[in-house]
Amino acid sequence: MARSAGAGKTALVAAALIGSMMGTVTSAGAADAPKADVAKPTAAEYVAWLDSQNTAEADQTATQFKELSAENQQKFLNYISDPEIAKALAGQKGDPNADPDFESKRTATGERTSTTLAGGDVVVSSESGVTPPASRGSAGDWSCYYWVNNTVLGIEITKHTLTQTYHSTSTEVDKVYSARASHKNLNPGVQVDNQPEDQWISAAGNALAYVTWNVDFVYSGSQIHMDKLQHVRCDETGFREGYIKDA
């Protein structure tokens, strides 16, 4: 169902991921004051924090973190608490240890792209697609998605996903069912929430979904606030476009 023109939209967006995943950042002011002031954790403190989350994702991250060498554990903690890395992801300033490396590949349902930072230690990826796969212009019910994530030393730390379900005829979208935003955040110094999702059918017969993310980087001395708009557009041919940009 997804076609190459739509997948190409993802490749173009991914080329700007460094400047769009977390977007333009500002020092947190009174109107958007961070909710906490978090010190960079030690390795033991990070594992204890993960254990306190009581989720399978946190347990998996704890296992992966423990498998790192002591040197890489410290490097990992430095990366997740480093405001310069956050600013590089946000595009506010140049990428520290710049090593831009863009990769794109097909998946079972769409296309995945990635860009590396910090000598390859930090990777920003995105994926888009539709399920179930079908021939171009098929009528039926579909689920279309777009996500962006961030991994550090091979461990996924954050992920923002927007999914929408809809129905199409062979020529246009005629019904939208729901839009759902979800996120994964296993960085104790980052706080994430979101506004209610919006979904509608455009005049051109596309299914549109939007969500606004509110993100605070709250490590001691480096408080940063970000508002990001995530969007996914789909039609009878599948995924058409997805991005995250300044709200």
N, C-alpha and C positions, 0 to 999 in steps of 0.2 A: 504493500500500500504506500509506504513512504517512497518518494522518488528523489532522484539525484539533485534536482533543483532545490528541494527543501533541505536536503543534507548539506548542500553547499552553503546555505545560510548559516548553519552551525559552524562550518569551517571559518567563515568570515568573522563570525562573532568570537570564536575561540582565539583568533589572532590578536584580539584586544582583551583577552581575559585578565591579563595582569592589571589593566586599568579598569576592569568592570566587575570583577568578582566581589570586591568589597567597596569599590567606588571611591569617590572623593571623600576625604576624611576631614574632620574638624576637631579642634580641641573641645572637649565637652564643657558646655557652659551651664548656666543656671537652668535654662529651659530644657536641657537634655542631660542633666547631671547623671553620671554613672551611679549604679546602685551599690557599688562596693569599691574597696581599694585593696587589691589582691597582691600579695608578695609572690615572687617567682617561687614555685615549690621545689623542694628537694625531690630526689627520685622516690624516696620512701613516702613523702607527702603526696606525690602525684598518684602513686599506686593506691594509697589509702583513700584519696579522693575518688578515684575510679571505683574502688570497692563500695564506696558509700552510694554510688549511683544506682546500684542494684538492677542493672540491665545487662542483657547479653552482649550488647555492643561494647559497653564499658569493660566487661569481663574479657572480651576478645582483645581490646586495646591494652589492657593490663598485661595479658599474656605476651602480646607482641612487644610491649615496652620492656618487659623483664628479659626478653631474648636479646635485646641490644646490649652491646658492651657497655661498661661503665662510662667510657669516653663518649660513646654515641648517645647514651642516656642524657648526659650533661648537654651535649650538642642539641638534642631534641628539645630539652627544657629551655635552652637559650633561644631557639627558634620560635617556640610558641609564645614566649614572653617578650620578644624583641619588637619594639615599636617600628624599627626600620623595616623589618619584614612586613609588618602590617601596612606600612605606608607604601612599600613596593607593590604589594598585592592591590592596594587601593589606587596605585598610579599617581600618588601625590609627588613622588620623587623617583629617581632612578633605582633600578633593581640592584641591591647590594650583591657583589660577586656575580654580576650578570652573566648568565649562561642561557640565553633564550634558545629554546629548542622546541619546535612545533612538530607535533605528530598527529596524524588523523588516520582512523581505521574504521571499517565497518563492523557493526555488531549484529546480533541476530535480529534486532528490531530497529536499528537506526545507525547512527554514526557517533563515534567517540573521538574527542580531540584533547590534546594535552600540551601544556607549556611548562618548562622548568625554570626554577629560580635557584639562587644560592648554590651554584655549581651542581645542580641536579638534586640537591637534598630536599627541596620543596617543590612539589608538583601541583599545578592547578589543572583540573580536567573538567570537561563537560560531556554530557551525552544527551542525545535527543532521539525520539523515535515514536512508534505507535504500535499498539497491540490490539487484536492479533494482526500479523502481517497479512496483506491481501493484495489482489491485483489492483492496478490503478483505476480509480473511479468506481469502486465497488460500493453498493449500498449496505448499510449495517451499523452496528454499535461499535464505537472505537474508544480506546484510551490512549491519549497522547501525552508525552511527558518531556520535560527538560530539566536536567539537574547540573549543578556545578559543585565540585568538591575540592578539598585541599588535603594533600598528604605530606607528612614530614617523615623522612627516612623510611618511606614505604608504609607508614601507618596513617590511615584515614582519620583526620581530626574533625573536619567540618564537612557538611553536605547540605545543600539547599535544593529541594525538589518541588516542582510544581507540575501537577498532573490534572488533566481534565478529561471527562467522559462526555461523549456526544453521539448523535446519530446523524448519518448523512444519506441522502439519495445518491444516485450515481453522478450527480452534477453539483450538489451543494449541501451544506449543513442545514438541516431543518429542525434540529432540536438539540439543546444543551442540557445535560443532566446535573453535573457538579464539577467544581474545581476544588482541589485539595493541595494545600501547602504543608510540607513537613521538613524538619531539619534534624540533623545530627550535630551535636557540639560536644566534644570531649576535651575542650580547653577550659580549665577552671577560671581563667582570666578573661573570658569572652562570654558575654550575655546576649542572648538572641530571643526576640519575640517577633510576632508578625501581626499585621492588621488583617481584618476579614478578607477573604478572597472575593474577587469579582469575576463574573463570566457572562458573556452574551454572544449573540450572533451579529456579525457585522453586516453592513449593507451589501458587501460583496459575497456574502454567504460563507464566511469563515467563522469558526469557533475561536473566540478570544478569551484568555484567562490572564488575570493579573494578581499579584500579591506584593505588598510592601513589607520588607524586613527592616526591623530596628535592631542594630547591632552596637554593642558597647565593648570596647577593649579597655579593661579596667585594671590593668596591672599598675602597681604603685609608680607614680610619677609619669605615667604615659597614658592618660585617659583620653580616649578617642571615641567619637560617636559617628555612626554611619547609618543612613537611611537608603535602602536599595529597593528598586522596583524590578521584580522578576516577571517575565511575560512569556507566554507560549501561544502560538497561533497554528491552527490545524484546519484542514478541510477534507473533502472527499478523497483526496489523494494522499492524506496522511499528515505528518508533521511538515510545517512550512517555515516556521521561524521561532527562535527562542533567544532571550538575552537577559542579562541583569545589568542595570544601569542606575545612575543617580535618581532618586525619587524626587 
